[in-house]
Amino acid sequence: MPPNAFSHSLPLPRGWPRRVGSAVVQVISLARASLTMTRGWASNSMNPRLRRQAEADRLQEEIQLLREEIRIKDARMEHIEAQKRPYYPPTERLAILELRPHADGLFPLKGSPENP
């Protein structure tokens, strides 16, 4: 991953030196690496229950990442005028319309009774 992969900075208290912010990011990276190694160990375990739990954890994390990706996309699209939004060919529009009933149950539209 390139050094400037993230365009936003980590919000830290004003009096903290830059080294502290760097240390916080490194600690988060180390924790993520240790979690990844532990999940790898669990997914290769002889214990089927441990393997299932590792797979469930991996899928849960993937769901969280996809939800965050959708949230970012939706936030970006709200700021683009309707006329300047991407054009979808008819086949893709049909696919979107087919997915909408399934997605509405998972991600209710804003302003709907389920999500005021």
N, C-alpha and C positions, 0 to 999 in steps of 0.2 A: 504494500500500500504506500503511495507516495506521501511524503511528509505533510503536504497540505491537503490531504484527502477530505478533511472536515473543514467546511468554510466558517463554522461558528466557533467561538472560543468558549472555554469552560468558565462560567461565572464564578468568580472567587471574591472574597472580601477585599476591599480596597487596599488595606495595609499589607497584604501578603506579597512577598517578593515573587518574581517570575519563577525562581527555582522551586518554590513551594507548589505552584501550579503544575510545573513539569513533574514533580514528584507524585502529585495526586494522579495525574494521567498515567504514570508508570505503574503505580500501585493498582489502578483499575486494569491495566493491561496484564499485569502479573496474575491478578485474580482470575481474569478471563482465561488466560493460558492454563492455569491450574485446573479450572473447571473443565476446560476442553480435554485435558489429559485424563482427568478422572472419568469423564464420560466415555472416552476412548477405551479406558481400561474396563469400564462396566459393560460396554457394548461387546467386548471380546471375551467376557467372562463365561465360564462354563455353566453358571447358574442362570437358568432361563428367566426366572423372576427379575433378576438384576438386569438382564438384557432387555426385557420388556420395559422396565422402568427407565432405562437409558434411552430407549427409542421414544417413549412417551415424553420424556424431558426434551429431547431433540425436536420432536414435533411441536411441542408447546412453545419452544423458543422460536421456531419457524413461524408459527401463527402470530406471535407477538411482533416479529419483524415485518411480516406482511401487513398487519394492521397499522403499524407505524408508517410503512411505505404508503399505504392507502390514505392515511391521515395527512401526510405531507402533500401527496398529489391533490387531494381534495382542497386543502388550504391554498395551494398554488392556483388551482382552477377557479376558485372563488374570486381571485383578483384579476382574472383575465376576462375581458368583455366577451359576451356570447359569440359575437361575429368573428372574434380572433382566436377562438378555441380550435383545437385540431379537428380536421375533417375526417370522418370515418366512412369508408365505403359501405354500401348496403349490407354486405355479408357480415361485416364487423358490427354494424348497428343491430342486426338481427341477433347476433351472439350476445351483445350487451342486453338486449331486451329479454332474451331467454334466461340470462343470469340474474337479472334484477330481482325476481321474486325470491330467489334463494339468498341473495345478498341482503335484501331488506330485513330478513329475519335475523341475520348476524349483525348487520350494521344499519339500524333504523335511520331513516331520513330525519334530518333536523326539522323540528316543527311538527313532526307526527305525534300522535297521542303517546306512543311508546318512548319518544325522545323529545321532550318539549324544548 
